[in-house]
Amino acid sequence: MNDRDDEGHPTGAGPKTDGDAPLPSKNPADGDAVRPSVRGVWAPAYPLLIAGLTQITLNVVDTVMLARLSTRALSAFALAAPVYLIALIVVRGWATAVQVRVAQCHGAGRPDEVARVARAGTVTAVAAGAVVGAVLFVAATPVLTLLGAEDDLIGPGTAYLRVLAFAVPVAAVSFTLQAACAGIGATRVSMYTALLANAVNLPLGLLLIFGTGLGVTGAALATLAATAAGTGYLLAYSRPRLLRRPADTGGTGGDSREITRGLWRIGWPEMSTLGVGYLNEAALAGFAARMGTHDLAAYRIVDNLLLVVFTVLASGASAVTVLAGQELGRGDPVRARAWGRAGTRLTLLVFALPAVAVLAVGGPLISAVTDDPAVAELAWEAIPLALLSMAPMVLAMPLGALLRAAGDTRSVMIASITSDYVLLIPFGWLLGVHLGLGLPGLYTAWTSFAVCYAALLLLRYRRRFPGATAPAPRPGPGRSPT
């Protein structure tokens, strides 16, 4: 009789969490865990929020420094930076898979398997990052040419990408280790890594961009050094905690190839979701460009404001993935659902606060960003609908987090891509461009996407977690699982 599931894990070591079968509704007694609450979700969420906002700050700093250098340098950076971000999509999706499996194994009380997953994930991340980096190095010039770059931008853009090609495997290790640390509840590590990267990037960027006259290449070198510094810290933190060689247990939970295949099943849908989403964002920017230069500029301003709101929501959702994944590893889907409900309350709160702030100070903020009154007016008119388009994500993101916690990234991918191509892209073109509604038309399309996405995730959640309305039992006092 086979006593191992299709990922090579013992069948008695916790529930199978990446198939299509519904999870059980039975809740085993657990006297050690604290009651799921908004405060409990916030504890691992706020370091992720600070890390995300710090990363945005790093990109803004690079933009400001290159803008002060020259328009040519800024244009080369604006053209090349998105190509580098595309290269990182693969390793970001892989990191999500590592986070999910580490959280499940940590919740199940299997530290040796946590170490195996972290080691296998890191080794694969290095290999994948090296391959992607090599492709980026070779393809830099052809890609920029294909994007229609002017001749005077191809040189600095190519230099930027070829420097950062060496950063891809380093970033891959960084994302993977941050995900593994989050899986055991150590989310502050991501915050410290991001703060360290900023502390390195700013002074080094000033020195290399202006002091040595390296310009765009200097910005890339500063980013490479900042990424390496953060990864060095992560390796120092993780080696004794996550990357130690596990004790020999006779192969239980065992083979690294089986672990890698299990991670791939979770990771490839996440990579696809990120990749398609990025392409669709580029398509919508293209729609805005067709409306006019002022519309495109206003779209970028509003989109950057929404990026802050999205980062706030994503930090709460990521915390739900970790906490619910740990509960599922313990075999407790009822408490996993309870963490999801607590996460929804948190995302509602953290959405309302920045939304009110944007509505209150958005006008002066936009005026500080642009001195063109036409652009400022277009951006201000679009903000209410833009915020409305994010409201359904208050529900959708915790639902997606619960499905990811169960390893069901395929359902998230299907919901996202279906909503993209049934509503977002066709409505964006029809309302924004064809009917001439401009940015309000684009954000109406975004709202339809978010509603559809939330509805599809809710349908899958109810099937995946039967008895989803059952209340979680009140556990006894004890330590937090994280």
C-alpha positions in Angstrom: 0.0 0.0 0.0 1.4 3.4 -0.9 1.8 5.6 2.2 3.0 8.7 0.4 1.0 11.3 -1.5 1.9 12.6 -5.0 4.5 15.0 -3.7 6.3 12.4 -1.7 5.0 13.5 1.7 3.8 10.9 4.2 0.0 10.7 4.1 -0.2 10.9 7.9 1.8 14.2 8.1 -1.0 16.6 7.2 -3.6 17.2 4.5 -2.8 17.1 0.8 -3.2 20.8 -0.2 -2.5 21.1 -3.9 -5.2 18.9 -5.5 -8.8 19.7 -6.4 -10.5 17.8 -3.5 -12.3 19.9 -1.0 -10.6 20.3 2.4 -12.3 18.7 5.4 -14.4 20.8 7.7 -13.4 19.0 10.8 -11.3 21.1 13.2 -8.9 19.2 15.4 -8.3 20.6 18.9 -5.3 22.9 19.1 -4.6 24.4 22.5 -1.4 26.1 21.4 -2.7 28.5 18.8 -4.0 32.0 19.4 -7.4 33.1 18.2 -7.4 34.5 14.6 -7.8 38.2 14.7 -7.1 41.4 12.9 -4.2 42.1 15.3 -2.9 38.6 14.6 -2.8 39.3 10.9 -1.3 42.7 11.3 1.7 41.4 13.2 3.2 39.6 10.2 1.7 42.1 7.7 3.2 45.4 8.8 6.8 44.3 8.1 5.8 43.2 4.7 4.0 46.6 4.2 7.1 48.5 5.2 9.2 46.3 2.9 6.9 46.9 -0.1 6.7 50.7 0.5 10.5 50.7 0.8 10.9 49.0 -2.5 8.6 51.6 -4.1 10.8 54.3 -2.5 13.9 52.7 -4.0 12.4 52.9 -7.5 11.3 56.5 -7.0 14.8 57.4 -5.8 16.4 56.0 -8.9 13.8 57.8 -11.1 14.5 61.2 -9.3 18.3 60.8 -9.5 18.2 60.0 -13.2 15.7 62.7 -14.0 18.1 65.2 -12.4 20.9 63.8 -14.5 19.2 64.2 -17.9 16.1 63.5 -19.9 18.0 61.0 -22.0 19.1 59.0 -18.9 15.6 59.0 -17.5 14.2 57.8 -20.8 16.7 55.0 -21.1 15.9 53.9 -17.5 12.1 54.1 -18.2 12.5 51.9 -21.2 14.9 49.3 -19.7 13.6 49.0 -16.1 10.3 47.2 -17.1 12.3 44.6 -19.1 14.3 43.8 -15.9 11.0 43.6 -13.9 9.8 41.0 -16.5 12.9 39.0 -15.9 12.1 38.9 -12.2 8.6 37.5 -12.7 9.8 34.0 -12.9 11.7 34.1 -9.6 8.9 35.9 -7.8 6.4 33.2 -8.8 8.8 30.5 -7.6 9.2 32.4 -4.3 5.4 32.2 -3.7 5.5 28.4 -4.1 8.4 28.2 -1.5 6.4 30.4 0.9 3.3 28.2 0.7 5.2 24.9 1.2 7.3 26.3 4.0 4.2 27.6 5.8 2.5 24.2 5.5 5.5 22.3 6.7 6.1 24.7 9.6 2.5 24.5 10.7 2.7 20.7 10.6 5.7 20.8 12.9 8.2 19.3 10.4 11.3 21.4 10.7 13.5 19.0 8.7 11.0 19.3 5.7 11.1 23.1 6.1 14.8 22.9 5.6 14.5 20.6 2.6 12.0 22.9 0.9 14.1 26.0 1.6 17.3 24.4 0.3 15.7 22.9 -2.8 13.9 26.2 -3.5 17.1 28.2 -3.1 19.2 25.9 -5.3 16.5 26.0 -8.0 16.2 29.8 -7.7 19.9 30.2 -8.3 19.8 28.0 -11.4 16.6 29.6 -12.8 18.0 33.1 -12.1 21.2 32.3 -13.8 19.4 31.1 -16.9 17.1 34.1 -17.0 20.0 36.5 -16.4 21.9 35.0 -19.2 19.0 35.4 -21.6 18.6 39.0 -20.4 22.3 39.7 -21.0 22.2 38.3 -24.6 18.7 39.7 -25.5 19.1 43.2 -24.1 19.8 45.0 -27.3 17.3 43.1 -29.5 14.5 43.6 -27.0 15.1 47.3 -26.7 15.2 47.6 -30.4 12.0 45.6 -30.7 10.4 48.0 -28.2 11.2 50.9 -30.6 13.9 52.5 -28.6 15.7 55.4 -30.3 19.3 54.8 -31.2 20.7 57.1 -28.5 18.7 55.1 -25.8 19.7 51.6 -26.8 23.3 52.0 -25.6 22.6 53.1 -22.0 19.6 50.8 -21.9 21.6 47.8 -22.9 24.3 48.6 -20.4 21.7 48.9 -17.6 20.2 45.5 -18.5 23.5 43.8 -18.8 24.6 44.9 -15.4 21.3 43.8 -13.9 21.5 40.4 -15.7 24.0 39.6 -12.9 21.5 40.7 -10.3 18.8 38.3 -11.4 20.2 35.1 -9.7 21.0 37.2 -6.6 17.5 38.6 -6.6 16.1 35.1 -7.1 17.9 33.9 -3.9 16.6 37.1 -2.1 13.0 36.5 -3.0 13.1 32.8 -2.2 14.7 33.3 1.2 12.3 36.2 2.1 9.4 33.9 1.2 10.8 31.0 3.3 11.4 33.3 6.2 7.8 34.6 5.9 6.6 31.0 5.8 7.9 30.5 9.4 6.5 33.8 10.4 9.7 35.8 10.3 8.4 38.6 8.1 10.5 41.3 9.7 13.4 39.8 7.7 11.9 41.2 4.6 11.6 44.6 6.2 15.2 44.7 7.3 16.3 43.5 3.9 14.5 46.3 2.1 15.8 48.9 4.5 19.3 47.7 4.0 19.0 47.7 0.2 17.8 51.3 0.4 20.6 52.3 2.7 23.1 50.9 0.2 21.3 52.1 -3.0 20.9 55.8 -2.2 24.5 56.9 -1.3 26.0 54.5 -3.9 23.6 55.7 -6.5 24.6 59.3 -5.9 28.3 58.4 -6.1 28.1 56.3 -9.2 25.5 58.3 -11.2 26.9 61.8 -10.5 30.3 61.4 -8.8 31.8 59.0 -11.4 29.6 60.0 -14.3 28.4 56.5 -15.0 24.7 57.7 -15.3 22.3 54.8 -16.1 25.0 52.2 -15.7 25.8 53.7 -12.2 22.2 53.3 -11.2 22.3 49.6 -12.3 25.5 49.0 -10.4 24.0 50.6 -7.3 20.9 48.3 -7.6 23.2 45.3 -8.1 25.2 46.2 -4.9 22.0 46.9 -2.9 20.5 43.5 -4.0 23.7 41.7 -3.1 23.8 43.4 0.3 20.2 42.4 1.1 20.8 38.8 -0.1 24.0 38.6 2.0 22.0 39.5 5.1 19.3 37.0 4.2 21.9 34.2 3.8 23.5 35.0 7.2 20.0 34.9 8.8 18.7 31.9 7.0 21.7 29.6 7.1 21.4 28.4 10.7 17.6 28.5 10.7 16.4 27.4 7.2 19.3 26.2 5.1 20.8 23.8 7.6 21.2 20.2 6.4 18.3 18.3 7.8 18.9 15.1 9.8 18.7 11.9 7.9 15.2 10.5 8.3 15.4 7.7 5.9 13.9 9.7 3.0 10.7 10.7 4.7 9.3 13.8 3.1 12.4 13.4 1.2 13.7 13.6 -2.3 14.7 17.1 -3.5 13.4 16.3 -7.0 10.0 15.5 -5.6 10.0 18.7 -3.5 11.0 20.7 -6.6 8.2 19.2 -8.7 5.7 20.1 -5.9 7.0 23.6 -5.9 6.8 23.8 -9.7 3.1 22.8 -9.5 2.4 25.7 -7.2 4.8 28.1 -8.8 4.1 28.0 -12.6 0.5 29.3 -12.3 1.8 32.2 -10.1 4.4 33.0 -12.7 1.7 33.0 -15.4 -0.6 35.3 -13.4 2.2 37.8 -12.8 3.4 37.7 -16.4 -0.1 38.1 -18.0 -0.9 40.8 -15.5 2.2 42.8 -16.4 1.4 42.5 -20.1 -2.1 43.7 -19.6 -0.9 46.6 -17.5 1.3 47.6 -20.5 -1.7 47.2 -22.8 -3.8 49.6 -20.7 -1.0 52.1 -20.7 -1.0 51.8 -24.5 -4.8 52.5 -24.5 -4.1 55.6 -22.4 -1.4 56.7 -24.8 -3.9 56.4 -27.7 -6.2 58.8 -25.8 -3.4 61.5 -25.7 -0.2 62.6 -24.0 -2.1 64.3 -21.2 -4.2 61.2 -20.5 -1.1 59.0 -20.4 0.7 61.3 -18.0 -2.5 61.4 -15.8 -2.8 57.6 -16.0 0.8 57.1 -14.7 0.2 59.5 -11.8 -3.0 57.7 -10.7 -1.5 54.3 -11.3 1.4 55.1 -9.0 -1.1 56.2 -6.3 -3.0 52.9 -6.7 0.3 51.0 -6.5 0.6 52.3 -2.9 -2.9 51.1 -2.1 -2.3 47.8 -3.7 0.9 47.3 -1.7 -1.0 47.9 1.5 -3.6 45.3 0.5 -1.0 42.8 -0.7 0.8 42.9 2.6 -2.3 41.8 4.5 -3.0 39.1 1.9 0.5 37.7 2.1 0.2 37.5 5.9 -3.1 35.5 5.4 -1.3 33.1 3.0 1.3 32.4 5.7 -1.0 32.1 8.7 -3.6 30.0 6.8 -0.9 27.8 5.3 0.4 27.0 8.7 -3.1 26.1 9.9 -3.6 23.8 6.8 -0.3 22.2 7.6 -1.6 21.5 11.1 -4.7 19.9 9.4 -7.0 22.7 10.6 -8.9 24.3 7.7 -11.5 25.9 10.0 -8.9 28.1 11.6 -7.4 28.8 8.2 -10.8 30.2 7.1 -10.9 32.2 10.4 -7.5 33.8 9.5 -9.0 34.6 6.1 -11.9 36.4 7.7 -9.6 38.3 9.9 -7.5 39.2 6.9 -10.6 40.6 5.1 -11.4 42.8 8.0 -7.8 44.1 8.0 -7.7 44.7 4.3 -11.0 46.7 4.6 -9.4 48.8 7.3 -6.1 49.4 5.5 -8.0 50.2 2.2 -10.3 52.7 3.8 -7.5 54.7 5.5 -5.3 55.4 2.4 -8.4 55.8 0.2 -9.7 58.6 2.5 -6.2 60.1 2.6 -5.9 60.1 -1.2 -9.3 61.8 -1.5 -8.4 64.3 1.1 -4.9 65.3 -0.2 -5.0 63.9 -3.7 -5.4 67.3 -5.3 -2.4 69.0 -3.7 -0.4 65.9 -4.2 -1.1 65.7 -7.9 -0.2 69.4 -8.2 3.1 68.7 -6.5 3.8 65.9 -9.1 2.9 67.9 -12.2 2.7 71.6 -13.1 0.5 70.9 -16.1 -3.1 71.9 -15.1 -4.6 69.7 -17.9 -2.8 66.6 -16.5 -3.7 67.4 -12.9 -7.4 67.8 -13.8 -7.5 64.5 -15.7 -5.8 62.7 -12.8 -8.1 64.2 -10.2 -11.2 63.3 -12.1 -10.1 59.7 -12.4 -9.2 59.1 -8.8 -12.7 58.3 -7.4 -13.3 55.6 -10.0 -9.7 54.4 -9.6 -10.3 53.9 -5.9 -13.6 52.2 -6.6 -11.9 49.7 -8.8 -9.8 48.6 -5.8 -12.7 48.1 -3.5 -13.6 44.5 -4.7 -10.0 43.6 -4.1 -10.6 44.0 -0.4 -12.5 40.7 -0.7 -10.6 39.2 -3.6 -7.1 39.4 -2.1 -7.8 37.4 1.1 -9.7 34.8 -0.9 -6.8 34.5 -3.3 -4.5 34.2 -0.3 -6.5 31.3 1.2 -6.4 29.5 -2.1 -2.6 30.0 -2.4 -2.2 28.8 1.2 -3.8 25.5 0.0 -1.5 25.4 -3.0 -4.4 26.2 -5.4 -2.6 28.8 -7.5 -4.2 27.5 -10.7 -7.6 28.7 -9.6 -6.2 32.2 -8.9 -4.5 32.2 -12.3 -7.8 31.1 -14.1 -9.8 33.8 -12.2 -7.3 36.5 -13.1 -6.8 35.6 -16.7 -10.5 35.1 -17.3 -11.3 38.5 -15.8 -8.5 40.1 -17.8 -9.7 38.9 -21.2 -13.4 38.7 -20.7 -13.8 42.2 -19.2 -10.6 44.3 -18.5 -9.0 44.4 -22.0 -12.1 44.5 -24.1 -13.9 47.0 -21.9 -10.8 49.1 -21.5 -10.6 49.4 -25.3 -14.3 49.9 -25.8 -14.9 52.4 -23.0 -11.6 54.2 -22.9 -10.6 54.4 -26.5 -13.5 53.6 -28.9 -16.3 55.4 -27.0 -13.9 58.2 -25.9 -14.6 58.0 -22.2 -10.9 58.4 -21.4 -9.5 57.4 -18.0 -13.0 57.0 -16.4 -13.6 54.4 -19.0 -10.4 52.6 -18.2 -11.1 52.5 -14.5 -14.7 51.3 -15.1 -13.0 48.4 -16.9 -10.7 47.9 -14.0 -13.8 47.8 -11.7 -15.5 45.2 -13.8 -12.3 43.1 -13.7 -12.1 43.3 -9.9 -15.8 42.3 -9.4 -15.5 39.4 -11.7 -12.1 38.3 -10.2 -13.6 38.4 -6.7 -16.7 36.5 -7.7 -14.7 33.7 -9.4 -12.4 33.4 -6.4 -15.4 33.3 -4.0 -17.0 30.4 -6.1 -13.7 28.5 -5.9 -13.3 29.2 -2.2 -16.7 27.8 -1.4 -15.9 24.6 -3.2 -12.4 24.3 -1.8 -13.4 25.1 1.8 -16.8 23.5 2.3 -18.6 24.8 5.4 -16.9 28.1 5.0 -19.4 29.9 7.2 -18.6 27.7 10.2 -17.2 29.8 13.1 -13.7 29.0 14.3 -13.6 27.6 17.8 -12.0 29.8 20.5 -8.6 28.2 21.3 -7.0 28.2 24.7 -4.3 30.7 25.6 -0.9 30.1 24.1 1.8 31.3 21.8 1.2 32.5 18.3 2.1 30.1 15.5 4.4 32.7 14.1 
